């Protein structure tokens, strides 16, 4: 006798047991099941008794097992939403965080009525910042760079599939390879976690590329390099916007002031934590 196919309800209940102790286990399970059977979340609620093809059920259990081992949902589904757009992500790219949207919001607000601008997304990863900017300001010239060839490939795919094919992508280690080029705005979400921070080994985070997270001793190695090199690639009154750790605002402001930048200020994220520092080139 052929065993009875498992239902949506059966699979989700079993997944919750497997993911016991994982924060947001039910939501994770629903997200993975939706991905496997290609339905909207509302369909799961409307059809809890629907039978699922055994091969798809097997695929789902495999994903649940990997989630239980700590692999982020975004890597299992291959997508993460940012700026209300679905970005492709994989193990070569950092998973975009909601707080990074403040970086995009700030740049757009500062230049809402400006002429067409040259903007650089330094260390673009999956291209989330660059594509978000291009989607809002198609009149601007957007350049995105990264040291990782694999990450840059993902960013290029995202730009194409999300309707922003005019972004220029460059393989570069921070400002190397830019020559004398200047940009009206430089944005960067650099690695800013202290090398000794246990957070780098936390569940989920340990699956992400260390290159995109590890900021060296104190988490400020990359920030120091960016601030030191940015002025050579900004015109007078050009803007530098940096994301950083919630405990790094004072250091970043001091560093920018020592570098001759003006109008240095730090913005707080929705949790009230210092997150984005902005400075104007002298």
N, C-alpha and C positions, 0 to 999 in steps of 0.2 A: 504494500500500500504506500502510495506517495504521501510523505508527511505534509501536513497542512502548512501553507505558507504563513509566515509571520506577518502580523499587521503593524501598522504605524505605531499603535499603542504598545504592542509587545516590544518592538525595537527600542522605543524611547524609554520604557520602564527599565529594560535590561541595560541600556546605556547609562542611565542615571546610577544604577548599582555599580557599574564598572567605574564610573567617574566620581564615586563617593569621595568627598573631601576636596574636589576640584570646585573652586568658586565659579558659579554660573553654569553648573553642570547641565541643567535642563536646556538652557539657551544654546550651549555648545552642541549638545546632542541634536537639537532641532536644526541648527545651522548645518551640521554635517549631513543629516538626513535629507534636508532640502537640496543640498549640493548633489548628493548621489542620485536622487530620483527626479531632480530638476523641477521642483514645484515651489510655489510661494508659501510663506509661513502660514497664511490663512488657510491654505489647502490642508495642511496637517491638522489644524483644529477642526476643519469641517469633515474630515474623513479619517477619524482615528481607527476605524475598523477596516480600512482598505488593506488588502493583501499586497505584500511587496515581493517582487520577483526574488527568488532565493539567491541568485547571483548578485543582485543589488544589495540584498541584506548582508551578504558576506562582505562586500566592499565596505558597507557602512560599519560593520563590526571591526574591520581592520582599521578604519579611520578613528573609531572610538578608542581602540587599544592604543594607537599612537598618541592620541590626545591624552590618555591616561598616563603616558610616559613623559608628558610635558610638552610635546610639540604644539606650537600655537595653532589655533584654528585657522588663522590666515594662511599659514603655510600648507595646511591640509586641504583647504579649499582653493588655494592659489590666488585669492583676492582679499583686498582690504579696502573699505570705503574711506575716502578722504575728500573733503570739499564736495560731498554728495556725488562722487564719481567712484566707480569700481576700478581700483588699480590692481594690476597683476603684481604679485610679489612671489619671491622664492628665497631660498637660503642665502642667496648672494645679496639680498636687499634688506635693509632695515624695514620693519613693519611701521608704516606711518602712524603717529600718535595724534590724538585729537588736539593736544595742546599746541602742536606745530601749526595748526590752522591760524593761530594768533599771529604767526610770522607773516602769513599771506595777508590776513586782514589788515595788519599794520601797514604793510607796503602799499596796499590798495588805498587805504584811507589817507595816507600821506600824499598820494599822487592821484587822487580821484579826478581832479580836473586838469591834470598836467598834459602836456604835449606827449607825443610818442617818445618812449624812453628805451634805453639799452639797459637790460636787467640781467644779472648773473645769479644763477642758483648754484652755489659752490658746494660740491659734494652732494649731488642730486639724488643718489640712491635709485629708487624706483621712479623718480621723476615727479613725485607728487606736488612739490612746491612749484616747479616750472610749469607743469600742465595746468595747475590751478590758476596761476598768474596769466598764462596764455588764454585760458578760457574766459577770463574776466576782461583782459586787456589785449585783444587780438591785434591792436594797433602797435603794441610794443614789440621790440626785438628781444627775444628771450634766448639766453645761452645757458646751457646746463653742463656741468662738468663732474667727473668722478674719476677716482684712481682705479676703480674696479671696472674692467672691460665687461664682465658679466652683468654687473648692475647697470651699466650704461646701455647694454642691449635690452634689458627689461624696460628701462626708461624710454628708449626709442619705441618699443612696441606699445607702451602706454600712450605715448604722444600720438601715434598713428591711429590707434583704435578709439581714442577719446577726442579725435578731431582737432589735434594741434600739431600738424605735420611740419610747421615752419620753425619749430624750436631747433636751435643749433646745439649739437651735442659734441663735447670734446673730452678726450681721455687726458686727464691732467692730475698731477699731485698738487692740490691746492692751487697756487698761482703760477706754478711752473708751466711754461709753454704758452703763456698769454702775451709775452713780449711787452709791448707798450700799450696794449689795448686798455681802454678805460670804459667804465660802465656808470650810468647814472645811479644805479642801485645795485648793491651786492647783498644777497641774503644767504645765510648759512645756518644749517642745523648740524653743527660739528659733533664728533664724539666728545662727550664731556663727563663720562663716568670715571671715577678714580680707579686705576688699575687694581688697587687693593680692596675695592668695594665688593662685598659678597653678593651684591645685586647682579653682578656679571654672571654669577653661577646659579641664579634663581631659575625656577621652572619657567620654561618659555623663553626667557632672555638668553639662556645658554644655547639656544638653537639659532639665534640671530648672529650675523657676521660680527665678530669681535672688533674688526677694523672700524665699523660704524658706531661703536659704543665706547671703546676704551680710549679715554683721553689722557692716558699716562698718569704720572704722579700728580695727585691732586685733581685730576680730571681737566687740567687747563693747558696741556701741551699744544693741542690743536688750536685752541682759542688764542694762545700767545702768538702762534705762527700766523694766524689769519689777521689779527689786529696789526701785527708788524708789517705785513705785506699789502694790506688793503689800500692804504693811502696812495700807493703807486698806480693803482688801477681805478681810482675815483677822481673825477674832476672837482674843482672847487665847489663846495656845497653838496657834493654827492653823498649818498647815505649808505651806511653799513648797518644791517640788521642781523643780530646774532641771537640764536636761541642758546640757552645755557641752563645749568642746574639751578634749582631753587636757592641753593646756598652760595652761588657764585656771583650774584649780582654786584656786590660791592667790589670784588676783585676785577670784574670786567669793566665796571665804570672807571675804576682807578687806572686800569691798563689803557683804556681809550683816552682818558684825559692826559696820561703821560705820553701818548702817541700823538698828541696835538689835536685830537678830534674835539669838536665843539658840540654844544647842545646835547650832551650825553644824558640819557634818561633810560629808565628801566620800566617795563610794563609788567603787570601781574596777570596771571592766567585766571581762569574761572574759579580756581580753588584759592585764589588770593596769594599765590606764590610768585615770586619774582621769576620771570621766564624769558622775556625778550629785552635785550638792550639795543638801543638805537643811538647812533652818533652821526654827526655831520663832518665831512672832511673839510679842513681849513682851506 
